[in-house]
């Protein structure tokens, strides 16, 4: 083959675009970019989709969840997706996230901790019930609702205790209803309120005679 032809073939090989990278060989930043884009267009992730984007999706998911520059909705979806890749590392991460944001006041941070409460409850694990019960101190009723759901999901032995304790002081009807629902699901329904006793009739003193 003439040298000119060899040179042309060599140039074409160098210029040819590389084939798609498998999830296992992709750079970490590439995996995160793909997963972040996926979360932007999917309300609910699936385990199969996440594994297709990266062999270890929990690492980019946790990075997205902690990145304050990312939109709160995307971070919340990343946190929710962590329940699909269970591991001790993921459980520890969710537990720390719940503890650190237990008193969050900003709307986006409250959304993140709400999703973390459900995911942690789903995965359960040591001390998950204690960490979730701390969310009952949040001012937002929606955070307390998801704390109740998370506690119910743990199926922990102490979950009914935490739920009853909050029910005794909770004022928001929506939160009270969710706590009662979770107690029912745990087989520990709250006691029926005692019926109010009718007011006792006053005894009339017989009138004495006149002067």
Backbone as numpy.savetxt, mean C-alpha at the origin, in Angstrom:
# Nx Ny Nz CAx CAy CAz Cx Cy Cz
37.21 -11.54 -52.42 36.36 -10.35 -52.42 37.25 -9.11 -52.42
36.99 -8.14 -53.29 37.81 -6.93 -53.34 37.79 -6.22 -51.99
38.88 -5.46 -51.74 38.99 -4.73 -50.47 37.86 -3.73 -50.31
37.44 -3.12 -51.41 36.36 -2.14 -51.32 35.09 -2.76 -50.77
34.74 -3.96 -51.20 33.54 -4.65 -50.72 33.66 -5.01 -49.25
34.88 -5.46 -48.85 35.09 -5.80 -47.43 34.90 -4.59 -46.54
35.37 -3.45 -47.04 35.24 -2.22 -46.25 33.77 -1.83 -46.10
32.99 -2.00 -47.17 31.56 -1.66 -47.12 30.84 -2.57 -46.13
31.14 -3.88 -46.17 30.50 -4.84 -45.25 30.83 -4.50 -43.82
32.10 -4.14 -43.57 32.53 -3.80 -42.20 31.79 -2.57 -41.70
31.63 -1.58 -42.55 30.91 -0.37 -42.16 29.46 -0.66 -41.83
28.83 -1.52 -42.62 27.44 -1.86 -42.38 27.26 -2.58 -41.05
28.23 -3.48 -40.73 28.15 -4.22 -39.47 28.28 -3.29 -38.27
29.18 -2.31 -38.38 29.39 -1.37 -37.29 28.17 -0.49 -37.10
27.54 -0.08 -38.23 26.41 0.85 -38.17 25.10 0.17 -37.82
25.05 -1.18 -37.92 23.79 -1.88 -37.68 23.35 -1.70 -36.24
22.05 -1.43 -35.98 21.57 -1.25 -34.60 21.62 -2.54 -33.82
21.92 -2.44 -32.55 22.00 -3.62 -31.71 20.61 -4.18 -31.48
20.51 -5.49 -31.31 19.24 -6.14 -31.05 18.73 -5.78 -29.68
17.47 -6.05 -29.41 16.89 -5.73 -28.10 17.58 -6.49 -26.99
17.80 -5.81 -25.87 18.47 -6.43 -24.74 17.46 -7.25 -23.94
17.93 -8.39 -23.46 17.06 -9.19 -22.60 16.98 -8.53 -21.24
15.90 -8.77 -20.48 15.76 -8.14 -19.17 16.94 -8.37 -18.27
17.59 -9.55 -18.41 18.70 -9.85 -17.53 19.97 -9.09 -17.85
20.11 -8.58 -19.07 21.34 -7.89 -19.46 21.17 -6.38 -19.55
19.96 -5.88 -19.33 19.71 -4.45 -19.43 20.39 -3.71 -18.29
20.83 -2.50 -18.55 21.42 -1.67 -17.51 20.33 -1.27 -16.52
20.72 -1.04 -15.23 19.70 -0.66 -14.23 18.89 0.55 -14.64
19.56 1.57 -15.22 18.81 2.76 -15.60 17.83 2.48 -16.73
18.19 1.53 -17.62 17.28 1.15 -18.70 16.03 0.47 -18.13
16.21 -0.41 -17.16 15.09 -1.11 -16.55 14.17 -0.13 -15.84
14.75 0.79 -15.12 13.92 1.76 -14.42 13.13 2.62 -15.41
13.77 3.04 -16.50 13.08 3.86 -17.49 11.89 3.11 -18.07
12.09 1.83 -18.37 11.00 1.03 -18.95 9.86 0.85 -17.95
10.22 0.55 -16.71 9.19 0.31 -15.69 8.44 1.59 -15.37
9.16 2.70 -15.31 8.50 3.98 -15.03 7.52 4.34 -16.14
7.92 4.09 -17.39 7.02 4.35 -18.51 5.81 3.42 -18.45
6.03 2.18 -18.07 4.94 1.21 -17.94 3.94 1.66 -16.88
4.45 2.10 -15.74 3.56 2.56 -14.66 2.78 3.80 -15.06
3.34 4.59 -15.96 2.65 5.78 -16.41 1.42 5.49 -17.24
1.34 4.29 -17.80 0.22 3.95 -18.67 -0.62 2.78 -18.15
-0.29 2.27 -16.96 -1.03 1.15 -16.39 -1.42 1.48 -14.95
-2.71 1.49 -14.70 -3.18 1.74 -13.33 -2.75 0.62 -12.39
-2.87 -0.60 -12.88 -2.55 -1.78 -12.07 -1.53 -2.62 -12.83
-0.40 -2.86 -12.19 0.66 -3.66 -12.83 0.35 -5.15 -12.67
1.00 -5.96 -13.51 0.92 -7.41 -13.36 2.32 -7.95 -13.17
2.42 -9.07 -12.47 3.72 -9.67 -12.20 4.41 -10.07 -13.50
3.63 -10.61 -14.46 4.22 -11.05 -15.72 4.82 -9.87 -16.49
4.09 -8.75 -16.51 4.61 -7.57 -17.21 5.90 -7.07 -16.56
5.91 -7.02 -15.24 7.10 -6.52 -14.54 8.31 -7.41 -14.78
8.09 -8.72 -14.73 9.20 -9.65 -14.99 9.67 -9.55 -16.43
8.76 -9.22 -17.33 9.16 -9.05 -18.72 10.00 -7.81 -18.94
9.82 -6.81 -18.06 10.59 -5.57 -18.20 11.95 -5.66 -17.52
12.01 -6.48 -16.48 13.28 -6.64 -15.77 13.23 -7.92 -14.95
14.35 -8.60 -14.86 14.39 -9.86 -14.12 14.22 -9.63 -12.62
14.61 -8.47 -12.14 14.48 -8.14 -10.72 13.78 -6.78 -10.60
12.48 -6.70 -10.89 11.78 -5.41 -10.94 11.68 -4.70 -9.60
11.88 -5.43 -8.48 11.74 -4.78 -7.18 12.75 -3.65 -6.98
13.95 -3.80 -7.55 14.98 -2.76 -7.36 14.57 -1.44 -8.02
14.21 -1.42 -9.31 13.75 -0.15 -9.89 12.45 0.34 -9.28
11.57 -0.56 -8.86 10.32 -0.13 -8.24 10.59 0.63 -6.95
11.50 0.14 -6.15 11.83 0.82 -4.90 12.51 2.16 -5.16
13.35 2.20 -6.19 14.00 3.46 -6.55 12.98 4.50 -6.99
12.01 4.09 -7.77 10.96 5.01 -8.22 10.14 5.50 -7.03
9.82 4.60 -6.11 9.00 4.95 -4.95 9.66 6.01 -4.08
10.98 6.02 -4.02 11.71 6.95 -3.16 12.08 8.25 -3.85
11.89 8.33 -5.16 12.33 9.49 -5.92 11.28 10.60 -5.85
11.57 11.63 -5.08 10.64 12.75 -4.93 10.41 13.54 -6.20
11.25 13.36 -7.21 11.08 14.07 -8.47 10.04 13.41 -9.38
9.69 12.17 -9.05 8.70 11.44 -9.84 7.31 11.81 -9.36
6.35 11.85 -10.27 4.97 12.18 -9.90 4.46 11.24 -8.81
3.69 11.81 -7.90 3.18 11.03 -6.78 2.37 9.82 -7.22
1.59 9.96 -8.29 0.78 8.85 -8.77 1.66 7.69 -9.25
2.75 8.00 -9.95 3.65 6.96 -10.43 4.34 6.28 -9.25
4.76 7.07 -8.27 5.40 6.50 -7.07 4.43 5.57 -6.35
3.18 6.01 -6.24 2.19 5.18 -5.56 1.96 3.87 -6.31
1.94 3.93 -7.63 1.78 2.70 -8.41 2.98 1.78 -8.25
4.16 2.36 -8.13 5.35 1.55 -7.91 5.27 0.83 -6.57
4.82 1.55 -5.55 4.68 0.94 -4.23 3.65 -0.18 -4.27
2.52 0.07 -4.90 1.48 -0.96 -5.00 1.99 -2.20 -5.74
2.83 -1.99 -6.75 3.34 -3.11 -7.55 4.31 -3.98 -6.76
4.87 -3.47 -5.69 5.83 -4.25 -4.91 5.20 -5.50 -4.29
3.89 -5.48 -4.11 3.25 -6.67 -3.54 3.35 -7.86 -4.49
3.63 -7.59 -5.77 3.72 -8.65 -6.78 5.08 -9.31 -6.82
6.05 -8.74 -6.11 7.41 -9.30 -6.10 7.84 -9.51 -4.65
7.17 -10.39 -3.93 7.43 -10.55 -2.50 8.83 -11.08 -2.20
9.42 -10.54 -1.17 10.72 -10.99 -0.68 10.94 -10.31 0.67
11.83 -10.83 1.50 12.13 -10.15 2.78 12.60 -8.72 2.56
13.34 -8.49 1.49 13.83 -7.14 1.20 12.67 -6.18 0.93
11.70 -6.65 0.16 10.54 -5.82 -0.16 9.70 -5.56 1.08
9.50 -6.59 1.91 8.73 -6.40 3.15 9.40 -5.38 4.06
10.72 -5.47 4.18 11.44 -4.51 5.03 11.30 -3.10 4.47
11.38 -2.97 3.16 11.26 -1.66 2.53 9.89 -1.06 2.80
8.84 -1.84 2.63 7.49 -1.35 2.85 7.27 -0.99 4.31
7.83 -1.79 5.22 7.71 -1.50 6.64 8.36 -0.18 7.01
9.54 0.07 6.45 10.23 1.34 6.72 9.45 2.51 6.12
8.91 2.30 4.93 8.17 3.36 4.25 6.93 3.75 5.07
6.22 2.76 5.57 5.03 3.02 6.38 5.41 3.77 7.66
6.49 3.35 8.29 6.91 3.99 9.54 7.36 5.42 9.31
8.12 5.66 8.24 8.65 6.99 7.98 7.56 7.98 7.57
6.51 7.48 6.94 5.47 8.37 6.42 4.16 8.25 7.19
4.23 7.72 8.40 3.01 7.49 9.17 2.24 8.77 9.43
2.95 9.88 9.57 2.28 11.16 9.86 2.32 12.11 8.67
2.46 11.57 7.46 2.55 12.40 6.26 1.34 13.31 6.13
1.59 14.53 5.66 0.52 15.51 5.50 0.30 15.89 4.04
1.35 15.83 3.22 1.21 16.18 1.80 0.39 15.10 1.08
-0.46 15.53 0.17 -1.38 14.61 -0.50 -0.65 13.48 -1.23
0.43 13.80 -1.94 1.15 12.77 -2.70 1.80 11.76 -1.77
2.32 12.23 -0.63 2.97 11.32 0.32 1.93 10.45 1.02
0.77 11.01 1.27 -0.30 10.21 1.86 -0.76 9.12 0.90
-0.80 9.43 -0.38 -1.17 8.41 -1.36 -0.14 7.29 -1.38
1.13 7.65 -1.30 2.20 6.65 -1.29 2.06 5.75 -0.06
1.85 6.34 1.11 1.78 5.52 2.33 0.51 4.68 2.35
-0.56 5.16 1.72 -1.78 4.35 1.63 -1.54 3.08 0.81
-0.86 3.25 -0.32 -0.54 2.08 -1.15 0.43 1.15 -0.43
1.34 1.74 0.33 2.30 0.93 1.09 1.58 0.12 2.17
0.55 0.70 2.77 -0.20 0.00 3.81 -0.87 -1.26 3.25
-1.47 -1.13 2.08 -2.13 -2.29 1.47 -1.11 -3.34 1.07
-0.01 -2.90 0.46 1.03 -3.84 0.02 1.66 -4.56 1.20
1.93 -3.81 2.28 2.53 -4.44 3.47 1.55 -5.41 4.10
0.28 -5.03 4.16 -0.70 -5.95 4.71 -0.80 -7.23 3.88
-0.71 -7.08 2.57 -0.78 -8.23 1.66 0.38 -9.19 1.90
1.58 -8.63 2.09 2.77 -9.47 2.28 2.94 -9.90 3.74
2.30 -9.16 4.66 2.37 -9.45 6.09 3.83 -9.47 6.56
4.19 -10.43 7.36 5.55 -10.48 7.87 5.64 -9.95 9.29
6.80 -10.13 9.93 6.99 -9.72 11.33 6.75 -8.22 11.53
6.01 -7.87 12.57 5.76 -6.50 13.00 4.96 -5.67 11.99
4.43 -6.30 10.97 3.63 -5.55 9.99 2.40 -4.95 10.67
1.78 -5.70 11.59 0.58 -5.19 12.25 0.88 -3.97 13.12
2.01 -4.00 13.82 2.39 -2.86 14.67 2.64 -1.61 13.84
3.33 -1.77 12.72 3.64 -0.63 11.86 2.38 -0.06 11.21
1.47 -0.93 10.84 0.23 -0.47 10.22 -0.65 0.24 11.25
-0.67 -0.24 12.47 -1.49 0.39 13.50 -1.04 1.82 13.77
0.24 2.12 13.54 0.75 3.48 13.75 0.09 4.47 12.79
-0.43 3.99 11.67 -1.08 4.88 10.71 -2.42 5.41 11.22
-2.95 4.81 12.27 -4.19 5.33 12.84 -3.99 6.71 13.45
-2.76 7.11 13.63 -2.48 8.44 14.14 -2.48 9.52 13.07
-2.65 9.14 11.81 -2.66 10.12 10.72 -3.98 10.90 10.71
-3.90 12.18 10.36 -5.09 13.04 10.35 -6.06 12.70 9.22
-5.56 12.05 8.17 -6.39 11.78 6.98 -7.21 10.49 7.19
-8.55 10.58 7.16 -9.36 9.37 7.32 -9.06 8.30 6.29
-8.69 8.71 5.06 -8.40 7.72 4.02 -7.16 6.90 4.36
-6.18 7.52 5.01 -5.01 6.78 5.46 -5.43 5.76 6.51
-6.31 6.17 7.42 -6.75 5.26 8.47 -7.60 4.12 7.90
-8.37 4.42 6.85 -9.14 3.36 6.19 -8.20 2.29 5.64
-7.15 2.72 4.93 -6.23 1.75 4.34 -5.39 1.05 5.41
-5.16 1.72 6.54 -4.48 1.06 7.65 -5.34 -0.10 8.16
-6.64 0.13 8.26 -7.55 -0.93 8.70 -7.56 -2.09 7.71
-7.60 -1.77 6.43 -7.58 -2.83 5.41 -6.28 -3.61 5.49
-5.17 -2.89 5.61 -3.88 -3.55 5.71 -3.80 -4.48 6.91
-4.32 -4.03 8.04 -4.32 -4.87 9.25 -5.14 -6.14 9.02
-6.29 -5.98 8.37 -7.10 -7.15 8.09 -6.39 -8.14 7.18
-5.65 -7.62 6.22 -4.93 -8.49 5.28 -3.82 -9.28 5.96
-3.23 -8.74 7.01 -2.12 -9.43 7.67 -2.55 -10.74 8.31
-3.80 -10.79 8.74 -4.30 -11.96 9.48 -3.48 -12.21 10.74
-2.84 -11.19 11.23 -2.01 -11.33 12.42 -2.88 -11.53 13.66
-2.33 -12.21 14.65 -3.09 -12.49 15.87 -3.48 -11.21 16.60
-2.61 -10.20 16.52 -2.88 -8.94 17.22 -3.70 -7.95 16.41
-4.00 -8.27 15.16 -4.74 -7.34 14.32 -6.09 -6.95 14.93
-6.89 -7.89 15.44 -8.17 -7.49 16.05 -7.98 -6.56 17.25
-6.91 -6.75 17.99 -6.66 -5.89 19.15 -6.45 -4.45 18.71
-5.60 -4.27 17.69 -5.34 -2.92 17.17 -6.62 -2.30 16.59
-7.41 -3.11 15.89 -8.62 -2.61 15.28 -9.65 -2.20 16.34
-9.81 -3.00 17.36 -10.77 -2.67 18.42 -10.33 -1.42 19.18
-9.04 -1.32 19.39 -8.52 -0.15 20.11 -8.84 1.13 19.35
-8.69 1.09 18.03 -8.99 2.28 17.23 -10.49 2.53 17.15
-11.25 1.45 17.08 -12.70 1.60 17.00 -13.25 2.32 18.22
-12.60 2.14 19.35 -13.07 2.75 20.59 -12.93 4.27 20.58
-12.03 4.79 19.71 -11.79 6.24 19.71 -12.07 6.89 18.35
-12.29 6.09 17.34 -12.46 6.62 15.98 -13.79 7.36 15.85
-13.73 8.54 15.20 -14.92 9.36 15.02 -15.45 9.33 13.59
-14.59 9.10 12.60 -15.02 9.15 11.20 -15.86 7.91 10.86
-17.10 8.10 10.39 -17.96 6.95 10.08 -17.34 5.99 9.07
-16.68 6.53 8.04 -16.10 5.66 7.00 -15.02 4.77 7.59
-14.21 5.30 8.48 -13.16 4.50 9.10 -13.77 3.46 10.03
-14.75 3.86 10.80 -15.41 2.92 11.71 -16.02 1.74 10.93
-16.66 2.05 9.81 -17.26 0.99 9.00 -16.21 0.01 8.49
-15.07 0.55 8.07 -14.01 -0.33 7.56 -13.41 -1.18 8.67
-13.24 -0.60 9.84 -12.72 -1.37 10.97 -13.67 -2.51 11.32
-14.97 -2.21 11.37 -15.95 -3.25 11.68 -15.95 -4.34 10.61
-15.78 -3.93 9.35 -15.73 -4.91 8.26 -14.53 -5.84 8.41
-13.39 -5.27 8.77 -12.19 -6.09 8.93 -12.29 -7.01 10.14
-12.91 -6.54 11.19 -13.12 -7.40 12.36 -14.02 -8.57 12.00
-15.04 -8.31 11.20 -15.91 -9.40 10.73 -15.11 -10.40 9.92
-14.26 -9.90 9.01 -13.46 -10.79 8.16 -12.48 -11.62 8.98
-12.03 -11.07 10.09 -11.08 -11.79 10.95 -11.79 -12.71 11.93
-13.10 -12.76 11.85 -13.85 -13.62 12.75 -13.92 -13.08 14.16
-13.80 -11.77 14.29 -13.85 -11.14 15.62 -14.73 -9.91 15.56
-16.01 -10.09 15.28 -16.89 -8.93 15.11 -17.01 -8.13 16.39
-17.19 -6.82 16.26 -17.38 -6.01 17.46 -18.69 -6.36 18.14
-18.78 -6.20 19.46 -20.02 -6.54 20.15 -21.16 -5.63 19.74
-22.35 -6.18 19.75 -23.52 -5.39 19.42 -23.75 -4.35 20.53
-24.07 -3.12 20.13 -24.33 -2.13 21.18 -25.55 -2.51 22.01
-25.45 -2.25 23.29 -26.57 -2.58 24.17 -27.75 -1.66 23.87
-28.96 -2.23 23.81 -30.13 -1.38 23.54 -30.35 -0.40 24.68
-30.77 0.77 24.31 -31.02 1.78 25.32 -32.23 1.40 26.17
-32.07 1.53 27.45 -33.17 1.21 28.35 -34.19 2.35 28.33
-35.46 2.01 28.31 -36.48 3.08 28.34 -36.39 3.86 29.64
-36.66 5.14 29.59 -36.59 5.94 30.82 -37.55 5.42 31.87
-37.08 5.39 33.08 -37.88 4.87 34.19 -39.00 5.86 34.53
-40.22 5.35 34.64 -41.37 6.20 34.96 -41.24 6.73 36.38
-41.47 7.99 36.51 -41.41 8.60 37.84 -42.62 8.18 38.67
-42.35 7.80 39.88 -43.44 7.42 40.77 -44.13 8.67 41.29
-45.42 8.70 41.17 -46.19 9.87 41.65 -46.51 9.71 43.12
-46.19 10.74 43.85 -46.50 10.74 45.30 -47.97 11.09 45.50
-48.66 10.22 46.20 -50.08 10.52 46.40 -50.28 11.83 47.12
-51.23 12.59 46.66 -51.50 13.90 47.26 -52.18 13.72 48.60
-51.75 14.53 49.53 -52.38 14.48 50.85 -53.71 15.28 50.86
-54.45 14.99 51.83 -55.73 15.70 51.94 -55.56 17.18 52.22
-56.63 17.91 52.13 -56.61 19.36 52.34 -56.29 19.75 53.78
-56.54 20.98 54.09 -56.25 21.50 55.43 -57.06 20.78 56.48
